Amino acid sequence: MVNFKKTFLIDLTILLIVVGALAGGLLFFGRSISGSVDRIAGLRQDIVNRSASLDFYATLRNQYNNEGKAYLNVLHNIVPTKDQLIDLPKEFQSLASQQNIGFGFSFAGETAVASGGLGSVTFRLNLEGQTLDHLLQFVRKLQDFRYLSSLDSLVVVGRVFYH
């Protein structure tokens, strides 16, 4: 009976060690697998996001090729290059002479092209006309002027005659 008790205790101890080792292994590998599952889920979400971005890029590229390229060519034809603005004073002078208006021109500043945007040139026109109607006709013609995209201010200086 003593032998049986001793054998039973040895077998029970071995069983508890094996069960403890298995339980410890299950806990260790369970945590490791859980962390791996979380990383895999995050990587899957990254793949989904990148796939959506790629689809969006493909759509934009397709729209650009089908529609945007034509408008870009139109835009390049409408917006002048910096070198084309050298004759800007002559073109204003021609427009002013058509309206019988005295003319003075000076460049006031330049905003350089920045990261794919457009640059701009600021200028000042000094006009002198016989009547306000001549000046207003000139301003109306400016609306159709091919280079002008905005008119920031208009100053009218008049003269009153007396005797």
ABEGO torsion letter per residue (X at the ends): XAAAAAAAAAAAAAAAAAAAAAAAAAAAAAAAAAAAAAAAAAAAAAAAAAAAAAAAAAAAAAAAAAAAAAAAAAAAAABBBAAAAAAAAAAAAAAAAAAGBBBBBBBAEBBBBBGGBBBBBBBBBBBBBABAAAAAAAAAAAAABAABABBABBBBBBBBBBX
